[in-house]
Structures are given as structure tokens and as C-alpha cells.
Amino acid sequence: MKLYEIGHEIKKLRKIEGLTQEQLSKLADISRVTLGKLERGEVVSISIKTLDIILNRLSYEIEFKPKDSNSFGLPSLDCL
């Protein structure tokens, strides 16, 4: 997932949970403006801890996975 996509997903999840930006921002101890920028995919300075708090409230967690080697649509050399 790209960094800008995280905010779009947070917005979707927030709406599914029936939370306003104001409610979620208070739970995460960030400003509503910062949450709004995050949801719009604008670059904001946000800590991993805050992101974890937001996702935890939405019943999600941060997960690491290997980067998809074909993320740009290029065939791998194994296919040739």
C-alpha cells in the first residue's frame, strides 16, 4: 500500500465505524485538520505511534509485508 492510500483507507474505515473526524482525532490525540490532511492523502508529519492508535481504534493494525516486485507492471526475469 502506498503512503497516500493509507489516508483514503482510514477515511473509509472511519465512516464504516460511524465516527466523525473530530471523534477519531480526539481518540488519536491529533488535530482534526491533521486527520483531514491524512485522509486526503496530503503529506503530513504523523508518528507511527499515532498511526497505530488510529488504526487500533478502527480495529486494524500495522503489518509489514515484502514489497511486490511487480508493482510497476514489469515482468520479473523469472518469467523470461
Secondary structure, DSSP 8 states (H G I E B T S, - for coil): --HHHHHHHHHHHHHHHT--HHHHHHHHTS-HHHHHHHHTT------HHHHHHHHHHTT---------TTTTS---GGG-
